[in-house]
Amino acid sequence: MRKAKTAHQMGFNIERLPKELQGQFRALYDINGNGSPEYYLAPNDIYCGDARDLLQLVEPNSIALSVWSPPYFVGKEYEAHLTFDDWQKLLATVIQSHFPIIKPGGFLVINIADILVFKDPAMPRIQAEVMHRKRSSVTKEDVLGAMAEHPEYNRNQLAALLGCSEQTVDRRLNGNNIRGGKYEAQTRVKVVGGLVEQWALDAGFYTYDRRIWVKDAAWENSRWHSLSYRAVDEFEYLYFFWKPGITKYDRTRLLPNEWEAWGSRGVWRFPSVRANNDHEAKFPVALPLRVIRLLTDVDDTVLDCFMGSGTTAVAAIREGRKYIGIELEKKYASLARHNIAAEKNQLCLLTLKS
């Protein structure tokens, strides 16, 4: 923990802001200590707890960049307890809690899949005729023809006549081949970008940019690969949100070839993490590392409030930045500390060799 700063130490001239923003910013920068914690979370540590609680303990206007990947609401173990409403409230609250702590001109970057995929009892049941998986060539016309010739036959007799199952006769007549089963809630797909942008706008941030991370080619046995016309996700988005203030633009943060290859490009290509043996949703270190290099300077503080296995902290250490990590699950907080320690040891060995 560290002592809170007083108002005159902030050094931000609110009078230079547009008049419609001045009142909003005075509430953040003219801090007189009322209602503020005496101590704030110190950088270069992992804190275990709920982000909605711990973000209140981050020093206002101290974070140059917050970059994180929230639960995607796609059925992972760590999000199984959330309903869709719970998930929306979680992200909206976490984004709202970032506005006081991001520096003026700083950034909030959220990595998330383009769509949500979840079970929705209100979704109409999708009837699917999967042609390439049909085990019987019997058509609806065949069944209707057999019924016309043998009006006295029941479904079992029709099935025997046509050389198929009674279930096939029923499916051809009634079209009741319900994807996922007759009684299972159907899968709903929802585009996520608009939700995230609105939560950020409501919090006071402005959309600055977005990047597309292209990952690996889809697995052949993906469920969307063969059972519907839906595309298999091979990319994710990084949404960049800006807090009003002075933003330093410094091309020397990257080498000229890096600016050309990815710094100024909207599409980033690097593989995902193939071995999720210790955490089921790790992103590659290249993802936070690029964002950190692009948007921050040495000794700036980078925040990840869904720290997971510690990848953002590892990237921050490699680039000479400070970090604050927040993680709800104790086992992942321990894993993050372990990975951070390993990274620091590796850097020490490299320093000794050089």
Buried (B, 14 or more C-beta within 10 A) or exposed (E): EEEBBEEEEBEBEBEEBEEEEEEEBEEBBEBEEEEBEEEBBEBBBBBBBBBBEBBBBBBBBBBBBBBBBBBBBEEEEBBEEBEBEEBBEBBBBBBBBBBBBBBBBBBBBBBBBBBBBBEEEEEEBEEBEEEEEEEBEBEBEBBEEBBEEEEEBEBEBBBEBBEBBBEBBBBBBEEEBBBBEEEEBBBBEEEBBEBBBEBBEEBBBEBBEBBBBBBEEEEEEEEBEEBEEBEEBEBBBBBBBBBBBEBEEEEEBBEEEBBEEBBEEEEBEBEBBEEEEEBEBBBBBBBBBBBBBBBBBEEBBBBBBBBBBBBBBBBBBBBEBBBBBBBBBEEBBBBBBEBBEEBEEEEEEEEEEE
